[in-house]
Amino acid sequence: MENRKEDFLNHLGQTNPFPYLIDVESAEGIFIYDKSGKRYTDMISGVGVTNIGNRHPQVIKRIKEQLNKYLHVMVYGEFIQDSSLEMARLLRKFLPSELNCVYPVNSGTEANEAALKLAKRVTGRTQLIAFKGSYHGNTHGSLSVSANEVKKNPFRPLLPDVDFIQLNVLEDLERITTRTAGVILETVQGDAGVRKASDQFLKALRKRCSEVGAILIFDEIQCGMGRTGKMFAFEHSGVIPDVLTLGKALGGGLPIGAFISKYEYMNQLSHSPMLGHITTFGGNPVINAAAWGTLEVFESEINFAEVEKLGYLLESYLQKIDEIFEIRRVGMMFACDMASDERVAKVVDKLLEYGVISFWFLSHPYSFRLSPPLNITEEQIHEVGKLIQQAVAETR
């Protein structure tokens, strides 16, 4: 075990000084098992990925079917392949008719990169508008439209002509002008600690973008795929973006992203010049098979009213904890504010001892994060709710 930990820490690139170091043996449903046999309840869905649990049978079925046919055969965009077609057909069933063209890529951050390029291509403009509190990924362009200056500063210079406005401040919309190529917004900001754009604000934002000809991009990489109690968070307001980006949970546990727009926009990436966006492994048949299976589960098994009901049940346990002074919840996406990041760390560490995986937010460390699989049961929520209460009490 010590050699494995040493190899992990010294010979695999690290992301932070304090990794969880769970030595994983297997996972099934909402549970992860380490090599000693200890069971962990995954209350963050691998940070928004396993929304239907780990190794869902329908996802495994589609993956195995594809594995028995072939793996990679060509770069994206050249060959007609079953899993890409079926994934896109099923995804379009969940979407408004305006969003009718799907481009699968490798990750959420790539989807955002491509969406920013599409906005510039369609409009011929350069300015990008993002929001304070935003997080859109960690590659160069996505980082440029993310708000956390501490995370950005070591990598400057980033993209030029990027401006930030405030979420839910109507007056700031005047800063979107005929210079603006695109506006990118998380419909529910994740890294900022679950901050929801109001319906009023989204409608005014849509109106302003339409008035000046700017492309409106909704990033639903975290808040999409059923997390908020609807398939997509924008459905709550009825506001339809020009471009939608997805990732994380779309792949059912495998790496994927997608950007979606109308054909008339998306087709502009195929000419003048050709190959406006290209990807070797985007649209990989095995990955798309997993996404196809995931979408089938959403179509046949996930009850969005039940998602809201279960979220409310978990919130009822959190509301009884006096040290949690604010809870922000949309569906089963939670941020729970405590007095300090040190206080949050103690609770998160204690929960890990109990076999419950929670997490924090990159830009909001005095909140702890909960985003359990959508098919968690009432019994499992009762069990975890009591453990969270106990963890707070025992770390006072």
Secondary structure as GFF3:
##gff-version 3
##sequence-region A 1 396
A	DSSP	alpha_helix	2	11	.	.	.	ID=ss1
A	DSSP	beta_strand	24	28	.	.	.	ID=ss2
A	DSSP	beta_strand	31	34	.	.	.	ID=ss3
A	DSSP	beta_strand	39	42	.	.	.	ID=ss4
A	DSSP	alpha_helix	45	48	.	.	.	ID=ss5
A	DSSP	alpha_helix	57	67	.	.	.	ID=ss6
A	DSSP	alpha_helix	82	93	.	.	.	ID=ss7
A	DSSP	beta_strand	101	105	.	.	.	ID=ss8
A	DSSP	alpha_helix	108	123	.	.	.	ID=ss9
A	DSSP	beta_strand	127	131	.	.	.	ID=ss10
A	DSSP	alpha_helix	140	144	.	.	.	ID=ss11
A	DSSP	alpha_helix	149	152	.	.	.	ID=ss12
A	DSSP	three_ten_helix	153	155	.	.	.	ID=ss13
A	DSSP	beta_strand	162	165	.	.	.	ID=ss14
A	DSSP	three_ten_helix	170	175	.	.	.	ID=ss15
A	DSSP	beta_strand	180	186	.	.	.	ID=ss16
A	DSSP	beta_strand	188	189	.	.	.	ID=ss17
A	DSSP	beta_strand	195	196	.	.	.	ID=ss18
A	DSSP	alpha_helix	199	212	.	.	.	ID=ss19
A	DSSP	beta_strand	215	219	.	.	.	ID=ss20
A	DSSP	three_ten_helix	233	236	.	.	.	ID=ss21
A	DSSP	beta_strand	243	246	.	.	.	ID=ss22
A	DSSP	three_ten_helix	248	251	.	.	.	ID=ss23
A	DSSP	beta_strand	257	261	.	.	.	ID=ss24
A	DSSP	alpha_helix	263	266	.	.	.	ID=ss25
A	DSSP	three_ten_helix	267	270	.	.	.	ID=ss26
A	DSSP	alpha_helix	285	300	.	.	.	ID=ss27
A	DSSP	alpha_helix	304	318	.	.	.	ID=ss28
A	DSSP	beta_strand	326	330	.	.	.	ID=ss29
A	DSSP	beta_strand	333	337	.	.	.	ID=ss30
A	DSSP	alpha_helix	341	354	.	.	.	ID=ss31
A	DSSP	beta_strand	356	357	.	.	.	ID=ss32
A	DSSP	beta_strand	359	361	.	.	.	ID=ss33
A	DSSP	beta_strand	364	370	.	.	.	ID=ss34
A	DSSP	alpha_helix	378	394	.	.	.	ID=ss35
###
